[in-house]
């Protein structure tokens, strides 16, 4: 499932082609994905100008000049494909089949932006002007928000017996983090993912905030992580997976300088956690 870096990478790829563009034509080629599409989606989109393209947690949001916002979630296999008017501008990977093109936008400039989703776990919805959306209502701060700091995280951890990894995956605590980047941040911070959040000291919490931001920044710069289905909006694969220091490295030597430990895998709340027992405490 795409996490914050993957969604932010897609947003940045779409930005020069969609933000400020007017949608000349819109198509919804099926009535539903994970949930039913809004019945007036095509009507709302046709002729609208995208005034801003934003990200909130793991969601893409396109604000429209006529009011309201389009909300996208990529799901497990969703991709935003860009095809330019000029031949050769963009090339569709032959493995990405057109029969999975579900929502298509054509801008006045001649660019086609397609939401392709083979598994159909993604979603497209409309947020009406002046309204909120239940998927966004209870999200916590973004990791790069000034309010996400050591004081905030210490208060969120205080008295909690749940494992620190479980707390960080709670979107009500911090928005956008997922299994990969929590594992990587905890490795950088030297914190065992099984440790009770309430038993982590203030200095280590402050360092953890910095490591969360650093690992996300590094991942965005690398175009995200391509494990199965993720691609950037340009069609290129992300390559942060080549920089993993903990995630998916079970049985391999720890990469921390001076550590002779070996990365282990444990299951927490149905998800794999990867850590080094020798240097993560």
C-alpha positions as CSV (number, residue, x, y, z in Angstrom):
1,X,0.0,0.0,0.0
2,X,1.6,3.4,-1.0
3,X,2.7,5.4,2.0
4,X,3.4,9.1,2.2
5,X,6.6,9.2,0.0
6,X,4.9,7.3,-2.8
7,X,1.8,9.5,-2.8
8,X,3.9,12.7,-2.5
9,X,6.1,11.5,-5.4
10,X,3.0,11.0,-7.6
11,X,1.7,14.4,-6.6
12,X,4.9,16.1,-7.6
13,X,4.9,14.2,-11.0
14,X,1.3,15.3,-11.7
15,X,1.8,18.9,-10.5
16,X,3.0,20.5,-13.8
17,X,0.3,18.7,-15.8
18,X,-2.7,19.0,-13.6
19,X,-2.5,22.0,-11.3
20,X,-3.9,25.0,-13.1
21,X,-5.1,22.9,-15.9
22,X,-8.7,22.9,-17.2
23,X,-10.3,19.5,-17.7
24,X,-11.8,19.4,-21.2
25,X,-13.1,15.9,-21.0
26,X,-13.6,13.4,-18.2
27,X,-14.6,9.7,-18.4
28,X,-15.6,7.2,-15.7
29,X,-15.3,3.8,-17.4
30,X,-16.9,1.8,-14.6
31,X,-19.4,2.7,-11.8
32,X,-17.2,1.6,-8.9
33,X,-13.7,0.8,-7.6
34,X,-13.3,-0.1,-4.0
35,X,-16.5,1.9,-3.4
36,X,-19.0,3.4,-5.9
37,X,-17.9,6.4,-7.8
38,X,-19.9,9.6,-7.3
39,X,-22.7,9.5,-10.0
40,X,-22.0,13.1,-11.0
41,X,-18.2,12.7,-11.1
42,X,-17.9,13.3,-14.9
43,X,-20.3,16.2,-14.8
44,X,-18.4,17.9,-11.9
45,X,-15.0,17.4,-13.5
46,X,-15.8,18.4,-17.1
47,X,-14.9,22.0,-17.6
48,X,-13.4,22.5,-14.2
49,X,-10.0,23.9,-13.5
50,X,-7.7,22.4,-10.9
51,X,-6.7,25.2,-8.7
52,X,-4.4,23.2,-6.4
53,X,-3.1,19.6,-6.1
54,X,-2.5,18.6,-2.5
55,X,-1.6,15.6,-0.5
56,X,-3.1,14.7,2.9
57,X,-1.7,11.6,4.6
58,X,-1.9,8.9,1.8
59,X,-4.5,10.7,-0.2
60,X,-4.3,13.0,-3.3
61,X,-6.7,16.0,-3.4
62,X,-7.4,18.2,-6.4
63,X,-9.3,21.4,-5.6
64,X,-11.6,22.7,-8.3
65,X,-12.4,26.3,-9.3
66,X,-16.2,25.5,-9.1
67,X,-15.9,24.5,-5.5
68,X,-15.2,21.1,-4.0
69,X,-12.3,18.7,-4.2
70,X,-11.6,15.3,-5.9
71,X,-10.2,12.8,-3.4
72,X,-8.0,9.9,-4.7
73,X,-6.5,6.9,-2.9
74,X,-4.2,4.7,-4.9
75,X,-5.0,1.5,-3.1
76,X,-2.7,-1.5,-3.7
77,X,-2.1,-1.1,-7.4
78,X,-3.4,2.3,-8.4
79,X,-1.3,4.4,-10.8
80,X,-1.7,7.9,-12.2
81,X,-0.5,7.7,-15.8
82,X,0.4,10.8,-17.9
83,X,0.3,10.8,-21.7
84,X,1.2,13.9,-23.5
85,X,-0.2,15.2,-26.8
86,X,3.2,15.1,-28.5
87,X,4.3,11.6,-29.5
88,X,7.1,10.3,-27.4
89,X,6.5,12.6,-24.4
90,X,5.5,9.7,-22.2
91,X,5.5,5.9,-22.8
92,X,3.0,3.5,-21.3
93,X,4.6,0.3,-19.9
94,X,3.0,-2.5,-21.9
95,X,2.4,-4.4,-18.6
96,X,0.0,-1.6,-17.6
97,X,-3.1,-2.8,-19.4
98,X,-5.7,-0.3,-20.8
99,X,-8.6,-2.4,-19.5
100,X,-7.7,-1.2,-16.0
101,X,-8.0,2.5,-17.0
102,X,-11.0,3.5,-14.9
103,X,-11.0,7.3,-14.7
104,X,-9.6,9.4,-17.5
105,X,-9.0,13.2,-17.6
106,X,-8.0,15.1,-20.7
107,X,-6.9,18.7,-20.2
108,X,-7.3,21.6,-22.6
109,X,-3.5,21.4,-23.2
110,X,-4.0,17.8,-24.6
111,X,-2.5,15.9,-21.7
112,X,-4.3,12.7,-20.7
113,X,-4.2,11.7,-17.0
114,X,-5.5,8.2,-16.3
115,X,-6.2,6.4,-13.0
116,X,-5.3,2.8,-13.7
117,X,-6.0,0.3,-11.0
118,X,-5.8,-3.5,-11.7
119,X,-6.9,-4.7,-8.3
120,X,-9.5,-1.9,-7.9
121,X,-8.7,-1.3,-4.2
122,X,-8.3,2.4,-5.0
123,X,-11.0,5.0,-4.7
124,X,-12.1,8.3,-6.2
125,X,-14.6,10.5,-4.4
126,X,-15.8,14.1,-4.3
127,X,-15.7,16.4,-1.3
128,X,-18.5,18.9,-1.7
129,X,-17.8,22.5,-1.1
130,X,-18.0,23.4,2.6
131,X,-18.0,19.7,3.7
132,X,-15.4,17.4,5.1
133,X,-14.8,13.7,4.4
134,X,-14.9,10.8,6.9
135,X,-11.5,9.5,5.6
136,X,-9.8,12.7,6.5
137,X,-11.7,13.9,9.6
138,X,-9.6,12.1,12.2
139,X,-6.1,12.2,10.8
140,X,-3.3,13.4,13.0
141,X,-0.6,16.0,12.0
142,X,1.6,15.4,9.0
143,X,5.2,14.4,9.9
144,X,6.6,17.6,8.4
145,X,4.1,19.9,10.2
146,X,5.7,22.1,12.9
147,X,3.2,20.7,15.4
148,X,4.6,17.3,15.0
149,X,7.5,17.7,17.4
150,X,9.0,16.1,20.4
151,X,6.5,17.6,22.8
152,X,3.6,16.4,20.8
153,X,5.0,12.9,20.3
154,X,5.9,12.6,24.0
155,X,2.3,13.4,24.9
156,X,1.0,10.9,22.4
157,X,3.3,8.2,23.9
158,X,2.8,9.0,27.6
159,X,1.4,6.1,29.6
160,X,1.0,3.9,26.5
161,X,1.8,0.2,26.8
162,X,1.2,-0.5,23.2
163,X,4.3,-1.1,21.0
164,X,5.8,2.1,19.6
165,X,5.4,0.8,16.1
166,X,1.7,0.3,16.6
167,X,1.3,3.8,17.9
168,X,3.2,5.3,14.9
169,X,1.0,3.4,12.5
170,X,-2.1,5.0,14.0
171,X,-3.1,7.6,11.5
172,X,-4.8,9.6,14.3
173,X,-1.3,10.1,15.9
174,X,0.6,10.9,12.8
175,X,-0.7,10.9,9.2
176,X,0.9,9.1,6.3
177,X,3.3,6.7,8.0
178,X,3.1,3.0,7.1
179,X,4.9,-0.2,7.7
180,X,8.0,0.4,5.6
181,X,9.0,3.9,6.9
182,X,8.1,3.2,10.5
183,X,10.5,0.2,10.4
184,X,13.2,2.3,8.8
185,X,12.8,5.3,11.2
186,X,12.9,3.0,14.3
187,X,16.0,1.4,13.0
188,X,17.7,4.8,12.5
189,X,16.6,5.8,16.0
190,X,17.8,2.5,17.5
191,X,14.4,1.8,19.0
192,X,13.0,-1.8,19.2
193,X,9.6,-1.7,17.5
194,X,8.2,-3.9,20.3
195,X,9.1,-1.4,23.0
196,X,6.2,0.1,24.9
197,X,5.8,3.7,23.6
198,X,5.4,5.0,27.2
199,X,8.8,3.6,28.1
200,X,10.8,5.7,25.6
201,X,12.6,8.7,27.1
202,X,12.3,12.3,26.0
203,X,15.7,12.4,24.3
204,X,15.0,9.3,22.2
205,X,11.6,10.7,21.3
206,X,13.1,13.9,20.1
207,X,15.7,12.0,18.0
208,X,12.9,9.8,16.6
209,X,11.0,12.8,15.2
210,X,14.1,13.8,13.3
211,X,14.6,10.3,12.0
212,X,11.0,10.1,10.8
213,X,11.4,13.3,8.8
214,X,14.8,12.2,7.5
215,X,13.7,8.8,6.2
216,X,10.6,10.3,4.5
217,X,12.7,13.1,2.9
218,X,15.2,10.5,1.6
219,X,12.4,8.3,0.3
220,X,10.7,11.2,-1.5
221,X,14.0,12.1,-3.1
222,X,14.4,8.5,-4.3
223,X,10.9,8.5,-5.8
224,X,9.4,6.2,-3.1
225,X,9.8,2.4,-2.8
226,X,8.8,0.1,-5.6
227,X,8.0,-3.3,-4.0
228,X,5.3,-4.5,-6.4
229,X,3.1,-2.0,-8.1
230,X,4.3,1.5,-7.2
231,X,5.5,3.8,-10.0
232,X,5.9,7.5,-10.2
233,X,3.5,9.5,-12.3
234,X,6.1,9.5,-15.1
235,X,6.1,5.7,-15.2
236,X,9.5,5.4,-13.5
237,X,10.0,3.1,-10.6
238,X,11.0,4.4,-7.2
239,X,14.3,3.1,-5.9
240,X,14.3,3.8,-2.1
241,X,14.0,0.0,-1.6
242,X,17.7,-0.2,-2.5
243,X,18.4,1.9,0.6
244,X,16.4,-0.2,3.1
245,X,18.5,-0.8,6.3
246,X,15.9,-2.9,8.1
247,X,12.7,-3.5,6.1
248,X,12.6,-6.8,4.3
249,X,16.2,-7.7,5.3
250,X,15.5,-10.6,7.7
251,X,18.5,-12.9,8.1
252,X,20.9,-10.3,6.7
253,X,23.7,-8.6,8.7
254,X,22.8,-5.3,10.4
255,X,24.1,-2.3,8.4
256,X,24.8,-0.1,11.5
257,X,28.5,0.6,11.7
258,X,30.1,-1.5,14.4
259,X,27.0,-3.7,14.9
260,X,27.4,-7.5,14.5
261,X,23.7,-8.3,14.8
262,X,21.4,-9.8,12.3
263,X,18.1,-8.4,11.2
264,X,15.0,-10.3,12.4
265,X,11.4,-10.4,11.4
266,X,8.5,-10.5,13.9
267,X,4.8,-10.1,13.3
268,X,3.0,-7.3,15.1
269,X,-0.7,-6.9,14.7
270,X,-0.6,-8.9,11.5
271,X,2.3,-6.9,9.9
272,X,5.9,-7.8,9.5
273,X,8.4,-5.8,11.6
274,X,12.1,-5.9,10.8
275,X,14.7,-4.9,13.4
276,X,18.1,-5.6,14.8
277,X,18.0,-7.0,18.4
278,X,21.6,-6.1,18.9
279,X,21.3,-2.4,18.4
280,X,17.6,-1.5,18.7
281,X,16.5,-1.4,22.3
